[in-house]
Structure formats: structure tokens, C-alpha cells
Amino acid sequence: MDDAAARARLEAENDRVSGLIAELREEVADAVEGEHAELATRSQHPADAGSELFEREKELSILESLEAELAEIQAAIARIEAGTYGIDEETGEPIDPARLEAMPTARTNAHPDPRR
């Protein structure tokens, strides 16, 4: 994949993930607002509170994962701008084009799972 194609793909992914983050942040904020309003008007069963807490924690975990993904996308775009995209950060060798095709944010040829 050439740098122009990689940039276009990464920028599209950047826009997609940024949109998901914005939507999820809005959903979390709306849910928290709604929960505060409900708490002010009624007592809540502990199981309901636990379910709502679980949902908030799940949403925050997803948000954290998306933000990490966005950071990797932006780092890959920065590597394109710096002229180091597609170069293994550990060895300085070119990253396998098939790996970049499958994972455009790859920093190395190494697989993240040491068992492989």
C-alpha cells in the first residue's frame, strides 16, 4: 500500500472512530444526566443501580478502547508525514505490505501475541 492510499484509509478510519467517540460520549453524558434526574425523584433498587453502573463501566471501557485506537491511527498518520510509515520501529526493516494492508496502524512486523 502506498503512502497516499494508506493516508486515505487512515483518515477515513480517523473520521469513523472520532464519530463513534463523539456519539458514545454524548450517550454517556445523557445517561448520567437521566440517572441523576431519576435518583432525585425516586428510590432505586440496588439491582437497578448495579445494572446501570455496569452499563456505564462498559461504555467507559469501550470509550477508552476507541480513544486508544484513535491515538494509534493518528500516530500512523504522523509516521506518514514523517516519512517513517511502513518501517518497523524495532528493526528499521520494512513492514510486510500484507501486514500493513491488514493492519494499517502496525508499528512492527512482530505479532503482538508472543505465543505466535
C-alpha positions in Angstrom: 0.0 0.0 0.0 1.5 3.4 -1.0 1.5 6.3 1.4 -1.4 8.1 -0.3 -3.6 5.1 -0.1 -2.6 4.5 3.5 -3.3 8.1 4.4 -6.7 8.0 2.8 -7.6 4.8 4.6 -6.3 6.1 7.9 -8.0 9.4 7.6 -11.3 7.6 6.8 -10.8 5.4 9.9 -9.9 8.5 11.9 -13.2 10.1 11.0 -15.2 6.9 11.7 -13.6 6.4 15.1 -13.8 10.1 16.1 -17.6 9.9 15.2 -18.0 6.8 17.4 -16.2 8.5 20.3 -18.4 11.6 20.0 -21.6 9.6 19.9 -20.6 7.4 22.9 -19.6 10.5 24.9 -23.0 12.0 24.2 -24.8 8.8 25.2 -22.8 8.5 28.4 -23.5 12.2 29.3 -27.2 11.8 28.5 -27.4 8.6 30.6 -25.7 10.1 33.5 -28.0 13.2 33.4 -31.0 10.9 33.2 -29.8 8.8 36.1 -29.3 11.9 38.3 -32.8 13.1 37.5 -34.3 9.7 38.4 -32.3 9.5 41.6 -33.8 12.8 42.7 -37.4 11.7 42.2 -37.4 8.0 43.4 -35.5 5.5 45.4 -33.7 3.0 43.3 -33.5 -0.8 43.9 -29.8 -1.9 44.4 -30.0 -4.3 41.5 -31.1 -1.5 39.1 -28.3 0.7 40.4 -25.9 -2.2 39.8 -27.1 -2.7 36.3 -26.8 1.0 35.5 -23.3 1.1 37.0 -22.3 -2.0 34.9 -23.6 -0.3 31.7 -21.7 2.9 32.5 -18.5 1.0 33.1 -18.9 -1.0 29.9 -19.5 2.2 27.9 -16.4 3.9 29.5 -14.3 0.8 28.7 -15.5 0.9 25.1 -14.7 4.7 25.0 -11.2 4.0 26.4 -10.6 1.4 23.7 -11.8 3.7 20.9 -9.6 6.5 22.2 -6.6 4.2 22.2 -7.5 3.1 18.6 -7.8 6.8 17.6 -4.3 7.5 19.1 -2.8 4.6 17.0 -4.5 5.9 13.9 -3.2 9.4 14.5 0.3 8.1 15.2 0.3 6.2 11.9 -0.8 9.4 10.1 2.1 11.2 11.8 4.5 8.5 10.6 3.3 9.0 7.1 4.0 12.8 7.4 7.5 12.0 8.9 8.3 9.5 6.2 8.6 6.6 8.6 5.4 4.8 7.8 5.9 1.2 7.0 9.2 0.9 8.7 9.5 -1.4 11.7 10.1 0.6 14.8 12.2 -2.2 16.4 14.3 -3.4 13.5 14.2 -0.5 11.0 13.3 -3.0 8.3 10.2 -2.5 6.0 6.9 -3.9 7.4 5.4 -6.6 5.3 2.9 -4.9 2.9 0.3 -7.6 3.7 0.6 -6.7 7.4 0.1 -3.0 6.6 -2.9 -3.9 4.4 -4.5 -5.9 7.2 -3.4 -3.5 10.0 -2.6 0.0 8.7 -1.5 1.2 12.2 1.2 -1.5 12.5 4.4 -0.3 14.1 6.3 -3.5 13.7 6.3 -6.8 11.8 6.1 -8.7 15.2 2.8 -10.1 16.1 1.5 -8.7 19.5 0.8 -12.2 20.8 4.2 -13.7 21.9 2.8 -17.3 21.5 2.6 -16.9 17.7 
